[in-house]
Amino acid sequence: MERFTRLEAFAAPLGLANVDTDQLIPARFMKRSRAEGYGQFLLHDLRFEADGSPKPGFVLSDPRHARAKVLVAGRNFGTGSSREAAVYALWDFGIRCVIAPSFGDIFASNAVKNGLLPAVMPESGVEALMEALPGVGYAVAVDLEACTVRCGDLALAFSVDPVRRLQLLNGWDDIDLTRRHLPEIAAFREARLAAQPWTMPRLGAAG
């Protein structure tokens, strides 16, 4: 998993609340191989007309946001089913951070496992960020160590679960979280073996 420490990028002001995982990637596209890339299907039914042409006025149809790596959204982002493909669609599109007042918990967990930062910011902060973005050409700097987003002269705080923050900063998956305790695990095993040797199996012993 890629580490996430600091990201300087363009942000797309989506602004919508209650964007669920079926909107992030409609189920009909999930039968395709991940190797084909899911980015083309991100928010498909909001981005495209029935004939496949881009919907005018939708934020991701705007050429200014074609290179966006940050998405600024409304509350309850990623609610709905647990499909990890919703995160794949964001990642394959190029999104590395979503800023919103709240997230579906399973979505947030899936996001972190794929190196994508779900940054929780109060609604007042999201509104201030949305207002400031046009004036700075939609450029932001996301600092996970400081838990801040800078947009021009504006500095806004965000939060993220401490364990998830640790994983992102180090590029750790769940196994890595356990492996950081290997010295303590080994010490416990040795102490247990010395005090109660009969509780530990002897390798190579006859059955």
Buried (B, 14 or more C-beta within 10 A) or exposed (E): BEEBEEBEBBBBBBBBBBBBBBBBBBEEBBEEEEEEBBBBBBBBBBBBEEEEEEEEEBBBBBEEBEEBBBBBBBBBBBBBEEBBBBBBBBBBBBBBBBBBBBBBEBBBBBBBBBBBBBBBBBEEBBBBBBEBBEEBEBBBBBBBEEBBBBBEEBEBEBEBBEEBBBBBEBEBBEEEEEEEEEEEEEEEEEEEEEEEEEEEEEEEEEE
